[in-house]
Amino acid sequence: MENSSYYKGVILDIDGTLLLHGKALPGAGEATAALRRAGYQLRFVSNTTSRSEAQLAQVLLLQGIDASEAEIQTSVSACLCFLQSHFSDKKGFIAVPEALQTRFSQLEQCGEQPDYVVLGDLDEGFNYAILNRIFNFIRNGAQLIVFHKNNWYFRDGKTWLDSGAFTRALELAGNTQAVVVGKPSPVMFQSAIQCMGLPKDQVLVVGDDVTTDVDGARNAGLPFLLVGSGKFKPADLTTHNIPQNHFISTIIGLPEWLQYRVTY
């Protein structure tokens, strides 16, 4: 396969597009390998906060998908960039899993009257006490910053309530709007494009979730391709106005789609 496409770079969602329940979807390894042989620059994105870039790279490699730590962009790395740019001289309350605490160790933190709150995927750590504490920080003027607004996710073959549900409750109760640094915010996509050094119209976003991947691409002004796996539902094509030529049923069809795609 030669790169005859207009696109020179591809941003690939991980969960639901390449992996499902921690296992590679059929054709994921072959598709990414074909893109590399064709000379495409690849970046892998995820809203997860439970694994680092290095851990995600290891998971992908174990599933036969060639990816390096430097090619992976997470909502955590996007959050750190955002904080450095906008809150470098402020104090924050960091409510993230213990495994992520070291990622934020360079930031000035406080437990009373913070300027901002970072809320991550606490999973079973969510309880009334922590939510009420954050609620009162917001009422006193703290900016709520979240990695994403996903309502649910896949884990261990089941669906689980995600932190986005708690974010929406805090927004409603606190009469505020959270800053989202992960998908569908353009922050993560802009960072990936900057690393590629390509014009954004030459970078394609590929994912399964219309509310994060497709909407994120649209928010960032990027072309997209929806994949019929993971969270995809057939109704998405009409409810989100997805052109038929911007949809493939499985990731294995991506190299062929790109080979004959010269414009978007």
C-alpha positions as a Markdown table, in Angstrom:
| # | Residue | x | y | z |
|---|---|---|---|---|
| 1 | Met | 0.0 | 0.0 | 0.0 |
| 2 | Glu | 1.4 | 3.4 | -1.0 |
| 3 | Asn | 0.2 | 6.7 | 0.5 |
| 4 | Ser | -1.9 | 8.0 | -2.4 |
| 5 | Ser | -4.2 | 9.8 | 0.1 |
| 6 | Tyr | -4.5 | 13.5 | 0.6 |
| 7 | Tyr | -4.0 | 12.8 | 4.3 |
| 8 | Lys | -0.5 | 12.5 | 5.8 |
| 9 | Gly | -1.4 | 11.8 | 9.5 |
| 10 | Val | -4.0 | 9.8 | 11.3 |
| 11 | Ile | -5.3 | 10.2 | 14.9 |
| 12 | Leu | -6.7 | 6.9 | 16.1 |
| 13 | Asp | -8.9 | 6.5 | 19.1 |
| 14 | Ile | -7.9 | 3.6 | 21.2 |
| 15 | Asp | -10.9 | 2.2 | 23.2 |
| 16 | Gly | -13.7 | 1.0 | 21.0 |
| 17 | Thr | -11.7 | 1.6 | 17.8 |
| 18 | Leu | -8.6 | -0.5 | 18.3 |
| 19 | Leu | -9.3 | -2.2 | 21.5 |
| 20 | Leu | -12.5 | -3.5 | 23.1 |
| 21 | His | -12.5 | -4.8 | 26.7 |
| 22 | Gly | -8.7 | -4.7 | 26.6 |
| 23 | Lys | -8.4 | -6.9 | 23.5 |
| 24 | Ala | -7.6 | -5.9 | 20.0 |
| 25 | Leu | -10.5 | -5.6 | 17.6 |
| 26 | Pro | -10.2 | -7.8 | 14.5 |
| 27 | Gly | -7.8 | -6.2 | 12.0 |
| 28 | Ala | -6.6 | -3.5 | 14.3 |
| 29 | Gly | -2.9 | -4.6 | 14.2 |
| 30 | Glu | -3.0 | -5.2 | 10.5 |
| 31 | Ala | -4.6 | -1.9 | 9.8 |
| 32 | Thr | -2.1 | 0.2 | 11.8 |
| 33 | Ala | 0.9 | -1.8 | 10.4 |
| 34 | Ala | -0.4 | -1.0 | 6.8 |
| 35 | Leu | -0.6 | 2.7 | 7.6 |
| 36 | Arg | 3.0 | 2.7 | 8.9 |
| 37 | Arg | 4.2 | 1.0 | 5.8 |
| 38 | Ala | 2.4 | 3.6 | 3.7 |
| 39 | Gly | 4.2 | 6.4 | 5.6 |
| 40 | Tyr | 1.4 | 7.9 | 7.6 |
| 41 | Gln | 2.2 | 9.6 | 10.9 |
| 42 | Leu | 0.1 | 8.0 | 13.6 |
| 43 | Arg | -1.1 | 9.3 | 17.0 |
| 44 | Phe | -3.2 | 7.4 | 19.5 |
| 45 | Val | -5.6 | 9.2 | 21.8 |
| 46 | Ser | -7.6 | 8.1 | 24.8 |
| 47 | Asn | -9.7 | 9.8 | 27.5 |
| 48 | Thr | -8.6 | 7.3 | 30.0 |
| 49 | Thr | -7.0 | 8.5 | 33.2 |
| 50 | Ser | -6.3 | 5.0 | 34.7 |
| 51 | Arg | -3.2 | 4.3 | 32.6 |
| 52 | Ser | -0.2 | 6.3 | 31.6 |
| 53 | Glu | 1.0 | 6.7 | 28.0 |
| 54 | Ala | 3.7 | 4.1 | 28.7 |
| 55 | Gln | 1.1 | 1.6 | 30.0 |
| 56 | Leu | -1.2 | 2.2 | 27.1 |
| 57 | Ala | 1.7 | 1.6 | 24.7 |
| 58 | Gln | 2.5 | -1.7 | 26.4 |
| 59 | Val | -1.2 | -2.8 | 26.2 |
| 60 | Leu | -1.3 | -2.0 | 22.5 |
| 61 | Leu | 2.0 | -3.8 | 21.8 |
| 62 | Leu | 0.8 | -6.9 | 23.7 |
| 63 | Gln | -2.3 | -6.9 | 21.5 |
| 64 | Gly | -0.2 | -6.7 | 18.3 |
| 65 | Ile | -0.6 | -3.0 | 17.7 |
| 66 | Asp | 2.7 | -1.1 | 17.2 |
| 67 | Ala | 2.6 | 2.1 | 19.2 |
| 68 | Ser | 5.2 | 4.0 | 21.1 |
| 69 | Glu | 4.8 | 6.1 | 24.3 |
| 70 | Ala | 5.6 | 9.3 | 22.4 |
| 71 | Glu | 2.7 | 8.6 | 19.9 |
| 72 | Ile | 0.1 | 8.4 | 22.6 |
| 73 | Gln | -1.9 | 11.4 | 23.8 |
| 74 | Thr | -4.2 | 11.1 | 26.9 |
| 75 | Ser | -6.5 | 13.4 | 28.6 |
| 76 | Val | -4.0 | 13.5 | 31.5 |
| 77 | Ser | -1.2 | 14.8 | 29.3 |
| 78 | Ala | -3.6 | 17.3 | 27.7 |
| 79 | Cys | -4.7 | 18.5 | 31.2 |
| 80 | Leu | -1.1 | 19.1 | 32.3 |
| 81 | Cys | -0.4 | 21.2 | 29.3 |
| 82 | Phe | -3.6 | 23.2 | 29.9 |
| 83 | Leu | -2.7 | 23.8 | 33.5 |
| 84 | Gln | 0.8 | 24.9 | 32.6 |
| 85 | Ser | -0.6 | 27.4 | 30.2 |
| 86 | His | -3.5 | 28.8 | 32.2 |
| 87 | Phe | -3.0 | 28.1 | 35.9 |
| 88 | Ser | 0.8 | 28.0 | 36.4 |
| 89 | Asp | 0.7 | 30.5 | 39.3 |
| 90 | Lys | -2.5 | 29.1 | 40.9 |
| 91 | Lys | -3.3 | 26.5 | 43.6 |
| 92 | Gly | -5.4 | 23.5 | 42.8 |
| 93 | Phe | -7.2 | 20.6 | 44.5 |
| 94 | Ile | -6.4 | 17.4 | 42.6 |
| 95 | Ala | -9.0 | 14.7 | 42.8 |
| 96 | Val | -7.5 | 11.9 | 40.7 |
| 97 | Pro | -6.6 | 8.2 | 41.3 |
| 98 | Glu | -3.6 | 7.6 | 43.5 |
| 99 | Ala | -1.7 | 6.2 | 40.5 |
| 100 | Leu | -1.9 | 9.6 | 38.8 |
| 101 | Gln | -0.9 | 11.8 | 41.8 |
| 102 | Thr | 2.8 | 11.8 | 40.9 |
| 103 | Arg | 1.9 | 13.3 | 37.4 |
| 104 | Phe | 0.6 | 16.4 | 39.2 |
| 105 | Ser | 3.3 | 16.6 | 41.9 |
| 106 | Gln | 4.9 | 19.6 | 40.4 |
| 107 | Leu | 1.8 | 21.7 | 40.8 |
| 108 | Glu | 1.0 | 23.8 | 43.9 |
| 109 | Gln | -1.9 | 22.1 | 45.7 |
| 110 | Cys | -4.1 | 23.0 | 48.6 |
| 111 | Gly | -7.0 | 21.5 | 50.4 |
| 112 | Glu | -8.8 | 24.8 | 51.2 |
| 113 | Gln | -10.0 | 27.5 | 48.8 |
| 114 | Pro | -8.2 | 26.3 | 45.7 |
| 115 | Asp | -8.3 | 28.3 | 42.4 |
| 116 | Tyr | -9.2 | 25.2 | 40.5 |
| 117 | Val | -10.2 | 21.5 | 40.9 |
| 118 | Val | -9.1 | 18.7 | 38.7 |
| 119 | Leu | -11.6 | 15.9 | 38.8 |
| 120 | Gly | -10.5 | 12.5 | 37.4 |
| 121 | Asp | -11.8 | 9.0 | 37.1 |
| 122 | Leu | -12.1 | 8.0 | 40.8 |
| 123 | Asp | -14.4 | 5.1 | 39.9 |
| 124 | Glu | -15.2 | 3.4 | 43.3 |
| 125 | Gly | -13.5 | 6.4 | 45.0 |
| 126 | Phe | -16.5 | 8.6 | 44.2 |
| 127 | Asn | -18.6 | 9.2 | 47.3 |
| 128 | Tyr | -20.8 | 11.9 | 48.8 |
| 129 | Ala | -18.0 | 13.4 | 50.8 |
| 130 | Ile | -15.6 | 14.1 | 47.9 |
| 131 | Leu | -18.4 | 15.3 | 45.6 |
| 132 | Asn | -19.7 | 17.7 | 48.3 |
| 133 | Arg | -16.3 | 19.0 | 49.0 |
| 134 | Ile | -15.7 | 19.8 | 45.3 |
| 135 | Phe | -19.2 | 21.3 | 45.1 |
| 136 | Asn | -18.3 | 23.8 | 47.8 |
| 137 | Phe | -15.0 | 24.6 | 46.2 |
| 138 | Ile | -16.9 | 25.4 | 43.0 |
| 139 | Arg | -19.4 | 27.5 | 44.9 |
| 140 | Asn | -16.5 | 29.5 | 46.3 |
| 141 | Gly | -15.1 | 30.3 | 42.9 |
| 142 | Ala | -12.8 | 27.3 | 41.9 |
| 143 | Gln | -12.8 | 26.4 | 38.3 |
| 144 | Leu | -13.7 | 22.8 | 37.6 |
| 145 | Ile | -11.4 | 21.1 | 35.2 |
| 146 | Val | -12.1 | 17.5 | 33.9 |
| 147 | Phe | -10.5 | 15.1 | 31.6 |
| 148 | His | -13.7 | 14.3 | 29.7 |
| 149 | Lys | -17.4 | 14.1 | 30.0 |
| 150 | Asn | -17.9 | 10.4 | 29.2 |
| 151 | Asn | -21.1 | 9.1 | 30.8 |
| 152 | Trp | -20.1 | 5.4 | 30.7 |
| 153 | Tyr | -17.3 | 3.1 | 29.6 |
| 154 | Phe | -16.4 | -0.5 | 29.0 |
| 155 | Arg | -14.5 | -2.5 | 31.7 |
| 156 | Asp | -14.3 | -6.3 | 32.3 |
| 157 | Gly | -16.9 | -7.0 | 29.7 |
| 158 | Lys | -19.4 | -4.7 | 31.3 |
| 159 | Thr | -20.5 | -1.1 | 31.1 |
| 160 | Trp | -19.7 | 1.3 | 34.0 |
| 161 | Leu | -20.8 | 4.7 | 35.1 |
| 162 | Asp | -18.0 | 7.2 | 34.2 |
| 163 | Ser | -16.9 | 10.4 | 35.8 |
| 164 | Gly | -18.7 | 12.6 | 33.2 |
| 165 | Ala | -22.0 | 11.7 | 35.0 |
| 166 | Phe | -20.6 | 13.3 | 38.2 |
| 167 | Thr | -19.2 | 16.2 | 36.3 |
| 168 | Arg | -22.7 | 17.1 | 34.9 |
| 169 | Ala | -24.2 | 16.8 | 38.4 |
| 170 | Leu | -21.5 | 19.2 | 39.8 |
| 171 | Glu | -22.1 | 21.6 | 36.9 |
| 172 | Leu | -25.8 | 21.6 | 37.6 |
| 173 | Ala | -25.5 | 22.0 | 41.3 |
| 174 | Gly | -22.7 | 24.6 | 41.2 |
| 175 | Asn | -24.2 | 26.5 | 38.3 |
| 176 | Thr | -20.9 | 26.3 | 36.4 |
| 177 | Gln | -19.3 | 25.0 | 33.3 |
| 178 | Ala | -16.4 | 22.6 | 33.5 |
| 179 | Val | -13.3 | 23.0 | 31.3 |
| 180 | Val | -12.9 | 19.8 | 29.4 |
| 181 | Val | -9.3 | 19.0 | 28.3 |
| 182 | Gly | -9.9 | 15.5 | 26.8 |
| 183 | Lys | -12.2 | 14.6 | 23.9 |
| 184 | Pro | -14.3 | 16.3 | 22.6 |
| 185 | Ser | -12.3 | 19.3 | 23.5 |
| 186 | Pro | -10.0 | 20.4 | 20.7 |
| 187 | Val | -7.1 | 20.6 | 23.2 |
| 188 | Met | -6.0 | 17.0 | 22.8 |
| 189 | Phe | -6.3 | 17.0 | 19.0 |
| 190 | Gln | -4.4 | 20.3 | 18.7 |
| 191 | Ser | -1.5 | 18.8 | 20.8 |
| 192 | Ala | -1.4 | 15.7 | 18.6 |
| 193 | Ile | -1.3 | 17.8 | 15.4 |
| 194 | Gln | 1.4 | 20.0 | 16.8 |
| 195 | Cys | 3.6 | 17.0 | 17.4 |
| 196 | Met | 3.0 | 15.8 | 13.9 |
| 197 | Gly | 3.9 | 19.1 | 12.3 |
| 198 | Leu | 1.2 | 18.8 | 9.7 |
| 199 | Pro | -1.6 | 21.1 | 8.6 |
| 200 | Lys | -4.8 | 20.1 | 10.2 |
| 201 | Asp | -6.6 | 19.4 | 7.0 |
| 202 | Gln | -4.1 | 16.7 | 6.3 |
| 203 | Val | -4.8 | 14.8 | 9.6 |
| 204 | Leu | -7.7 | 12.4 | 9.8 |
| 205 | Val | -9.5 | 11.5 | 13.1 |
| 206 | Val | -10.7 | 7.9 | 13.3 |
| 207 | Gly | -13.0 | 6.7 | 16.2 |
| 208 | Asp | -16.1 | 4.9 | 17.2 |
| 209 | Asp | -17.8 | 7.5 | 19.5 |
| 210 | Val | -19.8 | 10.3 | 17.9 |
| 211 | Thr | -19.9 | 12.3 | 21.1 |
| 212 | Thr | -16.1 | 12.3 | 21.7 |
| 213 | Asp | -14.3 | 11.4 | 18.5 |
| 214 | Val | -16.6 | 12.9 | 15.8 |
| 215 | Asp | -17.6 | 15.9 | 17.9 |
| 216 | Gly | -14.0 | 16.4 | 18.9 |
| 217 | Ala | -12.8 | 16.3 | 15.3 |
| 218 | Arg | -15.5 | 18.8 | 14.4 |
| 219 | Asn | -14.6 | 21.1 | 17.3 |
| 220 | Ala | -11.0 | 21.1 | 16.2 |
| 221 | Gly | -11.9 | 21.6 | 12.5 |
| 222 | Leu | -10.5 | 18.2 | 11.5 |
| 223 | Pro | -11.9 | 15.6 | 9.0 |
| 224 | Phe | -13.1 | 12.4 | 10.6 |
| 225 | Leu | -14.0 | 8.8 | 9.9 |
| 226 | Leu | -16.5 | 7.0 | 12.1 |
| 227 | Val | -15.9 | 3.2 | 12.7 |
| 228 | Gly | -18.8 | 0.9 | 13.4 |
| 229 | Ser | -17.4 | -0.7 | 16.5 |
| 230 | Gly | -17.3 | 0.1 | 20.3 |
| 231 | Lys | -20.0 | 2.6 | 21.2 |
| 232 | Phe | -21.2 | 3.0 | 17.6 |
| 233 | Lys | -25.0 | 2.6 | 17.0 |
| 234 | Pro | -26.6 | 2.6 | 13.6 |
| 235 | Ala | -28.7 | 5.6 | 14.6 |
| 236 | Asp | -25.5 | 7.7 | 15.0 |
| 237 | Leu | -25.3 | 8.0 | 11.2 |
| 238 | Thr | -28.5 | 10.0 | 11.0 |
| 239 | Thr | -28.7 | 11.7 | 14.5 |
| 240 | His | -25.2 | 13.1 | 14.0 |
| 241 | Asn | -25.3 | 13.7 | 10.3 |
| 242 | Ile | -22.5 | 11.4 | 9.3 |
| 243 | Pro | -22.0 | 11.3 | 5.5 |
| 244 | Gln | -21.9 | 7.7 | 4.3 |
| 245 | Asn | -18.4 | 8.2 | 2.9 |
| 246 | His | -17.2 | 9.1 | 6.4 |
| 247 | Phe | -18.1 | 5.7 | 7.8 |
| 248 | Ile | -16.5 | 2.2 | 7.7 |
| 249 | Ser | -17.9 | -0.8 | 9.5 |
| 250 | Thr | -14.6 | -2.0 | 10.9 |
| 251 | Ile | -11.0 | -0.7 | 11.4 |
| 252 | Ile | -9.7 | -3.2 | 8.9 |
| 253 | Gly | -11.2 | -1.1 | 6.1 |
| 254 | Leu | -9.2 | 2.0 | 7.0 |
| 255 | Pro | -6.1 | 1.4 | 4.8 |
| 256 | Glu | -8.3 | 0.9 | 1.7 |
| 257 | Trp | -10.4 | 3.9 | 2.6 |
| 258 | Leu | -7.3 | 6.1 | 2.8 |
| 259 | Gln | -5.8 | 4.7 | -0.3 |
| 260 | Tyr | -8.6 | 5.9 | -2.5 |
| 261 | Arg | -9.4 | 9.1 | -0.5 |
| 262 | Val | -7.8 | 12.2 | -2.1 |
| 263 | Thr | -10.0 | 14.8 | -0.6 |
| 264 | Tyr | -12.5 | 15.3 | 2.2 |
